[in-house]
């Protein structure tokens, strides 16, 4: 949509390209988290023109920080880079729907737009997009061996 609120092909393509780039970067950050044995969730914060302010993944286990979610870490990095805890006009791209804690942080920072790949409870259903599929595959792969270890032994 252009400045007058009218759809035009150029602005629609810019939006689509920014969304695809943001989600691809978030998926790469999620993959990096998984490699570090963290739950594979990635988050990116971008300026209105597409400049990346922050790119990170989960880090709760390694940092012993219950607030080490990808979204919180990305919001902190973006706020420090911007020199302001408010992030109006920015977009957050995240591979999994934010939890309640992260939703509150997003609201406090006044992020304008949140784009996530998969719903939290989508794991039991068929993913709706390629991004959701990729995100949920990483999460399933991460938890599969842990669930196998947690299975009770037959008596």
BAFIVEX-903384 format. One record per atom (N, C-alpha, C): atom name; x, y, z; residue in one letter. Coordinates in steps of 0.001 Angstrom, whole numbers, plus 500000, padded with zeros to 6 digits. Layout:
# residues N
+------+--------+--------+--------+------+
| atom |      x |      y |      z | rest |
+------+--------+--------+--------+------+
|   CA |      X |      Y |      Z |    a |
...
+------+--------+--------+--------+------+
***
This chain:
# residues 155
+------+--------+--------+--------+------+
| atom |      x |      y |      z | rest |
+------+--------+--------+--------+------+
|    N | 500841 | 498833 | 500000 |    x |
|   CA | 500000 | 500000 | 500000 |    x |
|    C | 500892 | 501237 | 500000 |    x |
|    N | 500548 | 502228 | 499197 |    x |
|   CA | 501358 | 503443 | 499124 |    x |
|    C | 500916 | 504452 | 500186 |    x |
|    N | 501537 | 505654 | 500189 |    x |
|   CA | 501250 | 506670 | 501208 |    x |
|    C | 499795 | 507118 | 501228 |    x |
|    N | 499101 | 506980 | 500123 |    x |
|   CA | 497702 | 507393 | 500052 |    x |
|    C | 496755 | 506255 | 500425 |    x |
|    N | 497277 | 505124 | 500870 |    x |
|   CA | 496453 | 504003 | 501269 |    x |
|    C | 495934 | 503175 | 500106 |    x |
|    N | 496551 | 503342 | 498950 |    x |
|   CA | 496120 | 502622 | 497759 |    x |
|    C | 497154 | 501535 | 497449 |    x |
|    N | 496662 | 500347 | 497113 |    x |
|   CA | 497579 | 499268 | 496748 |    x |
|    C | 498223 | 499567 | 495403 |    x |
|    N | 499525 | 499383 | 495339 |    x |
|   CA | 500212 | 499447 | 494057 |    x |
|    C | 501228 | 498307 | 494022 |    x |
|    N | 501569 | 497871 | 492850 |    x |
|   CA | 502427 | 496703 | 492704 |    x |
|    C | 503786 | 496880 | 493359 |    x |
|    N | 504381 | 498057 | 493253 |    x |
|   CA | 505730 | 498293 | 493792 |    x |
|    C | 505736 | 498164 | 495312 |    x |
|    N | 504790 | 498790 | 495996 |    x |
|   CA | 504788 | 498719 | 497458 |    x |
|    C | 504437 | 497314 | 497932 |    x |
|    N | 503545 | 496627 | 497215 |    x |
|   CA | 503213 | 495251 | 497574 |    x |
|    C | 504424 | 494339 | 497427 |    x |
|    N | 505208 | 494522 | 496362 |    x |
|   CA | 506404 | 493720 | 496157 |    x |
|    C | 507467 | 494025 | 497207 |    x |
|    N | 507618 | 495292 | 497580 |    x |
|   CA | 508577 | 495665 | 498627 |    x |
|    C | 508212 | 494987 | 499936 |    x |
|    N | 506926 | 495021 | 500275 |    x |
|   CA | 506459 | 494386 | 501506 |    x |
|    C | 506746 | 492890 | 501471 |    x |
|    N | 506435 | 492235 | 500366 |    x |
|   CA | 506649 | 490807 | 500223 |    x |
|    C | 508131 | 490456 | 500311 |    x |
|    N | 508968 | 491223 | 499643 |    x |
|   CA | 510413 | 490963 | 499674 |    x |
|    C | 510963 | 491140 | 501085 |    x |
|    N | 510529 | 492188 | 501782 |    x |
|   CA | 510995 | 492427 | 503150 |    x |
|    C | 510543 | 491302 | 504074 |    x |
|    N | 509319 | 490853 | 503888 |    x |
|   CA | 508793 | 489769 | 504720 |    x |
|    C | 509558 | 488471 | 504474 |    x |
|    N | 509840 | 488160 | 503226 |    x |
|   CA | 510584 | 486939 | 502914 |    x |
|    C | 512005 | 487006 | 503459 |    x |
|    N | 512667 | 488129 | 503279 |    x |
|   CA | 514035 | 488282 | 503783 |    x |
|    C | 514065 | 488179 | 505302 |    x |
|    N | 513140 | 488851 | 505963 |    x |
|   CA | 513089 | 488800 | 507425 |    x |
|    C | 512855 | 487397 | 507943 |    x |
|    N | 511941 | 486679 | 507307 |    x |
|   CA | 511648 | 485326 | 507770 |    x |
|    C | 512805 | 484379 | 507492 |    x |
|    N | 513480 | 484534 | 506349 |    x |
|   CA | 514639 | 483682 | 506057 |    x |
|    C | 515760 | 483910 | 507076 |    x |
|    N | 516003 | 485168 | 507435 |    x |
|   CA | 517018 | 485464 | 508452 |    x |
|    C | 516622 | 484884 | 509809 |    x |
|    N | 515337 | 484960 | 510140 |    x |
|   CA | 514853 | 484387 | 511407 |    x |
|    C | 515046 | 482868 | 511410 |    x |
|    N | 514773 | 482217 | 510286 |    x |
|   CA | 514973 | 480765 | 510199 |    x |
|    C | 516448 | 480401 | 510349 |    x |
|    N | 517340 | 481207 | 509775 |    x |
|   CA | 518782 | 480960 | 509943 |    x |
|    C | 519196 | 481121 | 511406 |    x |
|    N | 518660 | 482130 | 512086 |    x |
|   CA | 518955 | 482325 | 513509 |    x |
|    C | 518417 | 481158 | 514337 |    x |
|    N | 517246 | 480645 | 513954 |    x |
|   CA | 516678 | 479486 | 514648 |    x |
|    C | 517569 | 478261 | 514463 |    x |
|    N | 518036 | 478043 | 513244 |    x |
|   CA | 518917 | 476907 | 512968 |    x |
|    C | 520198 | 477005 | 513796 |    x |
|    N | 520725 | 478211 | 513921 |    x |
|   CA | 521922 | 478430 | 514740 |    x |
|    C | 521642 | 478081 | 516202 |    x |
|    N | 520484 | 478465 | 516701 |    x |
|   CA | 520109 | 478124 | 518085 |    x |
|    C | 520061 | 476614 | 518265 |    x |
|    N | 519445 | 475933 | 517319 |    x |
|   CA | 519368 | 474476 | 517391 |    x |
|    C | 520741 | 473828 | 517408 |    x |
|    N | 521681 | 474381 | 516629 |    x |
|   CA | 523055 | 473864 | 516610 |    x |
|    C | 523730 | 474019 | 517971 |    x |
|    N | 523295 | 475025 | 518728 |    x |
|   CA | 523867 | 475266 | 520056 |    x |
|    C | 523061 | 474563 | 521153 |    x |
|    N | 522187 | 473633 | 520763 |    x |
|   CA | 521330 | 472862 | 521660 |    x |
|    C | 520354 | 473740 | 522452 |    x |
|    N | 519914 | 474795 | 521796 |    x |
|   CA | 518835 | 475644 | 522323 |    x |
|    C | 517581 | 475331 | 521516 |    x |
|    N | 516412 | 475606 | 522064 |    x |
|   CA | 515185 | 475422 | 521298 |    x |
|    C | 515290 | 476308 | 520059 |    x |
|    N | 515126 | 475742 | 518866 |    x |
|   CA | 515388 | 476490 | 517630 |    x |
|    C | 514293 | 477506 | 517273 |    x |
|    N | 514406 | 478664 | 517883 |    x |
|   CA | 513538 | 479799 | 517560 |    x |
|    C | 514447 | 480975 | 517257 |    x |
|    N | 514160 | 481673 | 516157 |    x |
|   CA | 514952 | 482829 | 515762 |    x |
|    C | 514083 | 484056 | 515621 |    x |
|    N | 514688 | 485233 | 515838 |    x |
|   CA | 513954 | 486495 | 515737 |    x |
|    C | 514841 | 487561 | 515106 |    x |
|    N | 514209 | 488410 | 514301 |    x |
|   CA | 514875 | 489515 | 513608 |    x |
|    C | 514043 | 490774 | 513853 |    x |
|    N | 514704 | 491887 | 514148 |    x |
|   CA | 514025 | 493184 | 514212 |    x |
|    C | 514582 | 494043 | 513097 |    x |
|    N | 513681 | 494602 | 512291 |    x |
|   CA | 514076 | 495435 | 511148 |    x |
|    C | 513492 | 496829 | 511278 |    x |
|    N | 514243 | 497800 | 510767 |    x |
|   CA | 513766 | 499181 | 510628 |    x |
|    C | 512705 | 499224 | 509533 |    x |
|    N | 511941 | 500316 | 509455 |    x |
|   CA | 510924 | 500419 | 508398 |    x |
|    C | 511463 | 500237 | 506981 |    x |
|    N | 512697 | 500647 | 506722 |    x |
|   CA | 513262 | 500504 | 505378 |    x |
|    C | 513969 | 499171 | 505172 |    x |
|    N | 513885 | 498295 | 506162 |    x |
|   CA | 514447 | 496963 | 506018 |    x |
|    C | 515804 | 496731 | 506652 |    x |
|    N | 516431 | 497768 | 507231 |    x |
|   CA | 517729 | 497580 | 507883 |    x |
|    C | 517549 | 496677 | 509093 |    x |
|    N | 518425 | 495693 | 509232 |    x |
|   CA | 518334 | 494758 | 510349 |    x |
|    C | 518964 | 495399 | 511579 |    x |
|    N | 518166 | 495521 | 512631 |    x |
|   CA | 518652 | 496054 | 513907 |    x |
|    C | 519173 | 494940 | 514810 |    x |
|    N | 518564 | 493768 | 514714 |    x |
|   CA | 518949 | 492656 | 515588 |    x |
|    C | 518597 | 491343 | 514922 |    x |
|    N | 519436 | 490353 | 515171 |    x |
|   CA | 519239 | 489013 | 514623 |    x |
|    C | 519767 | 488028 | 515644 |    x |
|    N | 518880 | 487219 | 516215 |    x |
|   CA | 519316 | 486333 | 517280 |    x |
|    C | 518375 | 485147 | 517441 |    x |
|    N | 518812 | 484200 | 518240 |    x |
|   CA | 518007 | 483025 | 518548 |    x |
|    C | 517900 | 482830 | 520041 |    x |
|    N | 517220 | 481770 | 520434 |    x |
|   CA | 517082 | 481448 | 521853 |    x |
|    C | 518454 | 481216 | 522482 |    x |
|    N | 518551 | 481553 | 523774 |    x |
|   CA | 519803 | 481363 | 524502 |    x |
|    C | 519548 | 481115 | 525991 |    x |
|    N | 518375 | 480625 | 526329 |    x |
|   CA | 518016 | 480433 | 527740 |    x |
|    C | 518904 | 479421 | 528446 |    x |
|    N | 519170 | 478284 | 527801 |    x |
|   CA | 519933 | 477219 | 528459 |    x |
|    C | 521380 | 477631 | 528706 |    x |
|    N | 522053 | 478108 | 527676 |    x |
|   CA | 523472 | 478462 | 527804 |    x |
|    C | 523692 | 479638 | 528746 |    x |
|    N | 522790 | 480607 | 528708 |    x |
|   CA | 522965 | 481801 | 529545 |    x |
|    C | 522304 | 481660 | 530913 |    x |
|    N | 521637 | 480538 | 531140 |    x |
|   CA | 520911 | 480321 | 532399 |    x |
|    C | 519955 | 481484 | 532666 |    x |
|    N | 519301 | 481918 | 531598 |    x |
|   CA | 518429 | 483090 | 531658 |    x |
|    C | 517023 | 482704 | 531200 |    x |
|    N | 516059 | 482705 | 532119 |    x |
|   CA | 514696 | 482356 | 531723 |    x |
|    C | 514093 | 483351 | 530736 |    x |
|    N | 514694 | 484525 | 530606 |    x |
|   CA | 514222 | 485525 | 529654 |    x |
|    C | 515009 | 485481 | 528347 |    x |
|    N | 515768 | 484437 | 528124 |    x |
|   CA | 516632 | 484339 | 526952 |    x |
|    C | 515913 | 483928 | 525684 |    x |
|    N | 514635 | 484237 | 525585 |    x |
|   CA | 513899 | 483925 | 524355 |    x |
|    C | 514411 | 484791 | 523209 |    x |
|    N | 514331 | 484268 | 522004 |    x |
|   CA | 514833 | 484973 | 520822 |    x |
|    C | 514214 | 486362 | 520698 |    x |
|    N | 512904 | 486471 | 520928 |    x |
|   CA | 512224 | 487756 | 520777 |    x |
|    C | 512749 | 488794 | 521764 |    x |
|    N | 512895 | 488402 | 523027 |    x |
|   CA | 513394 | 489315 | 524065 |    x |
|    C | 514814 | 489757 | 523729 |    x |
|    N | 515652 | 488805 | 523346 |    x |
|   CA | 517038 | 489133 | 523004 |    x |
|    C | 517103 | 490078 | 521814 |    x |
|    N | 516262 | 489826 | 520797 |    x |
|   CA | 516257 | 490690 | 519614 |    x |
|    C | 515768 | 492090 | 519971 |    x |
|    N | 514735 | 492189 | 520793 |    x |
|   CA | 514221 | 493506 | 521201 |    x |
|    C | 515273 | 494272 | 521995 |    x |
|    N | 515992 | 493584 | 522887 |    x |
|   CA | 517053 | 494242 | 523665 |    x |
|    C | 518160 | 494766 | 522739 |    x |
|    N | 518608 | 493930 | 521810 |    x |
|   CA | 519672 | 494346 | 520890 |    x |
|    C | 519227 | 495527 | 520032 |    x |
|    N | 518004 | 495448 | 519525 |    x |
|   CA | 517486 | 496528 | 518673 |    x |
|    C | 517366 | 497831 | 519456 |    x |
|    N | 516880 | 497760 | 520686 |    x |
|   CA | 516736 | 498959 | 521519 |    x |
|    C | 518102 | 499576 | 521802 |    x |
|    N | 519098 | 498744 | 522079 |    x |
|   CA | 520442 | 499279 | 522335 |    x |
|    C | 521021 | 499916 | 521079 |    x |
|    N | 520796 | 499285 | 519946 |    x |
|   CA | 521300 | 499858 | 518685 |    x |
|    C | 520630 | 501175 | 518361 |    x |
|    N | 519343 | 501254 | 518640 |    x |
|   CA | 518591 | 502476 | 518347 |    x |
|    C | 518792 | 503539 | 519425 |    x |
|    N | 519257 | 503107 | 520602 |    x |
|   CA | 519436 | 504058 | 521705 |    x |
|    C | 518108 | 504478 | 522320 |    x |
|    N | 517123 | 503598 | 522241 |    x |
|   CA | 515798 | 503896 | 522772 |    x |
|    C | 515077 | 502576 | 523003 |    x |
|    N | 514400 | 502447 | 524135 |    x |
|   CA | 513695 | 501202 | 524401 |    x |
|    C | 512395 | 501091 | 523621 |    x |
|    N | 511996 | 502155 | 522960 |    x |
|   CA | 510820 | 502124 | 522090 |    x |
|    C | 511294 | 501872 | 520657 |    x |
|    N | 510567 | 501033 | 519940 |    x |
|   CA | 510951 | 500666 | 518582 |    x |
|    C | 509803 | 500906 | 517598 |    x |
|    N | 509206 | 502100 | 517615 |    x |
|   CA | 508079 | 502338 | 516706 |    x |
|    C | 508518 | 502241 | 515246 |    x |
|    N | 507627 | 501702 | 514431 |    x |
|   CA | 507911 | 501566 | 513011 |    x |
|    C | 508677 | 500304 | 512654 |    x |
|    N | 509193 | 499601 | 513652 |    x |
|   CA | 509993 | 498415 | 513368 |    x |
|    C | 509107 | 497187 | 513197 |    x |
|    N | 509708 | 496151 | 512607 |    x |
|   CA | 509034 | 494875 | 512407 |    x |
|    C | 509829 | 493780 | 513098 |    x |
|    N | 509123 | 492830 | 513672 |    x |
|   CA | 509733 | 491667 | 514309 |    x |
|    C | 509332 | 490439 | 513513 |    x |
|    N | 510315 | 489687 | 513059 |    x |
|   CA | 510080 | 488425 | 512358 |    x |
|    C | 510556 | 487317 | 513284 |    x |
|    N | 509702 | 486360 | 513565 |    x |
|   CA | 510043 | 485292 | 514498 |    x |
|    C | 509504 | 483970 | 513956 |    x |
|    N | 510228 | 482894 | 514219 |    x |
|   CA | 509876 | 481613 | 513622 |    x |
|    C | 508723 | 480906 | 514314 |    x |
|    N | 508401 | 481286 | 515541 |    x |
|   CA | 507310 | 480665 | 516283 |    x |
|    C | 506508 | 481758 | 516974 |    x |
|    N | 505213 | 481602 | 517016 |    x |
|   CA | 504339 | 482583 | 517654 |    x |
|    C | 504873 | 482938 | 519044 |    x |
|    N | 505033 | 484219 | 519353 |    x |
|   CA | 505581 | 484625 | 520653 |    x |
|    C | 504712 | 484181 | 521832 |    x |
|    N | 505377 | 483799 | 522907 |    x |
|   CA | 504680 | 483437 | 524149 |    x |
|    C | 504131 | 484712 | 524794 |    x |
|    N | 503413 | 484549 | 525888 |    x |
|   CA | 502794 | 485689 | 526562 |    x |
|    C | 503854 | 486678 | 527066 |    x |
|    N | 504955 | 486176 | 527609 |    x |
|   CA | 506023 | 487062 | 528090 |    x |
|    C | 506573 | 487906 | 526945 |    x |
|    N | 506833 | 487258 | 525821 |    x |
|   CA | 507387 | 487981 | 524671 |    x |
|    C | 506360 | 488934 | 524069 |    x |
|    N | 505089 | 488539 | 524073 |    x |
|   CA | 504038 | 489431 | 523579 |    x |
|    C | 504002 | 490718 | 524387 |    x |
|    N | 504160 | 490605 | 525704 |    x |
|   CA | 504166 | 491799 | 526554 |    x |
|    C | 505361 | 492689 | 526225 |    x |
|    N | 506524 | 492098 | 526024 |    x |
|   CA | 507720 | 492881 | 525676 |    x |
|    C | 507541 | 493571 | 524324 |    x |
|    N | 506934 | 492881 | 523382 |    x |
|   CA | 506676 | 493456 | 522058 |    x |
|    C | 505760 | 494670 | 522195 |    x |
|    N | 504742 | 494526 | 523011 |    x |
|   CA | 503805 | 495636 | 523224 |    x |
|    C | 504494 | 496823 | 523888 |    x |
|    N | 505339 | 496557 | 524879 |    x |
|   CA | 506042 | 497638 | 525583 |    x |
|    C | 507015 | 498392 | 524680 |    x |
|    N | 507611 | 497687 | 523742 |    x |
|   CA | 508579 | 498344 | 522852 |    x |
|    C | 507900 | 499022 | 521665 |    x |
|    N | 506617 | 498792 | 521517 |    x |
|   CA | 505818 | 499418 | 520454 |    x |
|    C | 506263 | 499026 | 519052 |    x |
|    N | 506657 | 497778 | 518905 |    x |
|   CA | 506955 | 497247 | 517582 |    x |
|    C | 505675 | 497359 | 516761 |    x |
|    N | 505816 | 497825 | 515534 |    x |
|   CA | 504633 | 498065 | 514696 |    x |
|    C | 504023 | 496792 | 514126 |    x |
|    N | 504892 | 495846 | 513753 |    x |
|   CA | 504396 | 494670 | 513036 |    x |
|    C | 505148 | 493431 | 513495 |    x |
|    N | 504402 | 492357 | 513736 |    x |
|   CA | 504984 | 491071 | 514110 |    x |
|    C | 504562 | 490048 | 513064 |    x |
|    N | 505556 | 489342 | 512519 |    x |
|   CA | 505303 | 488292 | 511541 |    x |
|    C | 505917 | 487016 | 512106 |    x |
|    N | 505102 | 485979 | 512268 |    x |
|   CA | 505660 | 484723 | 512758 |    x |
|    C | 505334 | 483602 | 511786 |    x |
|    N | 506217 | 482603 | 511753 |    x |
|   CA | 506085 | 481514 | 510780 |    x |
|    C | 505033 | 480501 | 511187 |    x |
|    N | 505036 | 480095 | 512441 |    x |
|   CA | 504154 | 479011 | 512883 |    x |
|    C | 503457 | 479365 | 514189 |    x |
|    N | 502235 | 478899 | 514314 |    x |
|   CA | 501500 | 479037 | 515576 |    x |
|    C | 502075 | 478066 | 516588 |    x |
|    N | 502028 | 478426 | 517842 |    x |
|   CA | 502552 | 477567 | 518901 |    x |
|    C | 501907 | 476182 | 518908 |    x |
|    N | 500639 | 476107 | 518630 |    x |
|   CA | 499933 | 474826 | 518714 |    x |
|    C | 499723 | 474202 | 517338 |    x |
|    N | 500493 | 474659 | 516360 |    x |
|   CA | 500376 | 474142 | 515005 |    x |
|    C | 501115 | 472814 | 514854 |    x |
|    N | 501910 | 472455 | 515844 |    x |
|   CA | 502733 | 471251 | 515740 |    x |
|    C | 501881 | 470006 | 515491 |    x |
|    N | 500655 | 469998 | 516006 |    x |
|   CA | 499789 | 468832 | 515827 |    x |
|    C | 499018 | 468878 | 514508 |    x |
|    N | 499115 | 469968 | 513771 |    x |
|   CA | 498355 | 470116 | 512536 |    x |
|    C | 499297 | 470203 | 511338 |    x |
|    N | 498721 | 470347 | 510174 |    x |
|   CA | 499526 | 470535 | 508963 |    x |
|    C | 499936 | 471997 | 508864 |    x |
|    N | 501218 | 472296 | 508739 |    x |
|   CA | 501671 | 473690 | 508632 |    x |
|    C | 501046 | 474397 | 507432 |    x |
|    N | 500835 | 475693 | 507593 |    x |
|   CA | 500130 | 476465 | 506575 |    x |
|    C | 501042 | 477092 | 505517 |    x |
|    N | 502334 | 477232 | 505790 |    x |
|   CA | 503254 | 477853 | 504837 |    x |
|    C | 504578 | 477097 | 504838 |    x |
|    N | 505411 | 477410 | 503862 |    x |
|   CA | 506752 | 476808 | 503818 |    x |
|    C | 507570 | 477235 | 505029 |    x |
|    N | 507386 | 478483 | 505468 |    x |
|   CA | 508113 | 478959 | 506657 |    x |
|    C | 507667 | 478195 | 507898 |    x |
|    N | 506367 | 477961 | 508019 |    x |
|   CA | 505841 | 477192 | 509154 |    x |
|    C | 506389 | 475774 | 509114 |    x |
|    N | 506425 | 475177 | 507940 |    x |
|   CA | 506966 | 473826 | 507796 |    x |
|    C | 508414 | 473771 | 508258 |    x |
|    N | 509223 | 474704 | 507782 |    x |
|   CA | 510644 | 474728 | 508161 |    x |
|    C | 510812 | 474935 | 509665 |    x |
|    N | 510052 | 475855 | 510219 |    x |
|   CA | 510142 | 476139 | 511647 |    x |
|    C | 509746 | 474923 | 512483 |    x |
|    N | 508627 | 474316 | 512144 |    x |
|   CA | 508145 | 473172 | 512909 |    x |
|    C | 509032 | 471950 | 512738 |    x |
|    N | 509632 | 471776 | 511555 |    x |
|   CA | 510567 | 470661 | 511358 |    x |
|    C | 511771 | 470803 | 512287 |    x |
|    N | 512285 | 472030 | 512417 |    x |
|   CA | 513425 | 472247 | 513320 |    x |
|    C | 513036 | 471914 | 514760 |    x |
|    N | 511864 | 472348 | 515156 |    x |
|   CA | 511416 | 472103 | 516535 |    x |
|    C | 511190 | 470614 | 516768 |    x |
|    N | 510562 | 469941 | 515812 |    x |
|   CA | 510333 | 468491 | 515944 |    x |
|    C | 511652 | 467737 | 516031 |    x |
|    N | 512613 | 468108 | 515155 |    x |
|   CA | 513929 | 467451 | 515187 |    x |
|    C | 514641 | 467690 | 516512 |    x |
|    N | 514484 | 468883 | 517049 |    x |
|   CA | 515134 | 469218 | 518310 |    x |
|    C | 514568 | 468374 | 519455 |    x |
|    N | 513238 | 468263 | 519514 |    x |
|   CA | 512606 | 467586 | 520644 |    x |
|    C | 512506 | 466070 | 520492 |    x |
|    N | 512604 | 465518 | 519275 |    x |
|   CA | 512435 | 464074 | 519067 |    x |
|    C | 513358 | 463226 | 519946 |    x |
|    N | 514667 | 463481 | 519957 |    x |
|   CA | 515519 | 462636 | 520800 |    x |
|    C | 515257 | 462846 | 522294 |    x |
|    N | 514874 | 464039 | 522676 |    x |
|   CA | 514596 | 464315 | 524081 |    x |
|    C | 513327 | 463585 | 524528 |    x |
|    N | 512339 | 463525 | 523646 |    x |
|   CA | 511097 | 462806 | 523964 |    x |
|    C | 511355 | 461309 | 524027 |    x |
|    N | 512236 | 460814 | 523160 |    x |
|   CA | 512571 | 459388 | 523157 |    x |
|    C | 513246 | 459010 | 524474 |    x |
|    N | 514138 | 459848 | 524963 |    x |
|   CA | 514824 | 459605 | 526234 |    x |
|    C | 513864 | 459657 | 527405 |    x |
|    N | 512821 | 460448 | 527287 |    x |
|   CA | 511870 | 460629 | 528381 |    x |
|    C | 510825 | 459513 | 528443 |    x |
|    N | 510773 | 458657 | 527412 |    x |
|   CA | 509799 | 457563 | 527393 |    x |
|    C | 510091 | 456572 | 528491 |    x |
|    N | 509051 | 456116 | 529159 |    x |
|   CA | 509290 | 455107 | 530211 |    x |
|    C | 509733 | 453785 | 529592 |    x |
|    N | 510616 | 453111 | 530280 |    x |
|   CA | 511094 | 451801 | 529817 |    x |
|    C | 510022 | 450756 | 530067 |    x |
|    N | 509878 | 449802 | 529154 |    x |
|   CA | 508895 | 448733 | 529385 |    x |
|    C | 509326 | 447869 | 530569 |    x |
|    N | 508344 | 447410 | 531296 |    x |
|   CA | 508651 | 446562 | 532479 |    x |
|    C | 508711 | 445113 | 532144 |    x |
+------+--------+--------+--------+------+
***
